[in-house]
């Protein structure tokens, strides 16, 4: 079960500047089940729950989308400058 990380940050700043693709809709258009969760993607218990939910679909592929934080746990968490630091 693939997990797509919603990072919302690129090297140059917020993804809204350069990335406008709706990833969820792309997979829906290919007849995938798309599950988006507002959970901490750095929480293994939360990820386990997501995988359990995704496994209930038996007729088509599933992708899950989770919010992630760039630089999680560092002093530059959620700051695009963390790239290359």
Secondary structure, DSSP 8 states (H G I E B T S, - for coil): -EEEEE--EETTEEGGGT----HHHHHHHTT-EEEEEEEETT-HHHHHHHHHHHTT--SS-EEEEEE--TTTTSTTTT-GGGTT-
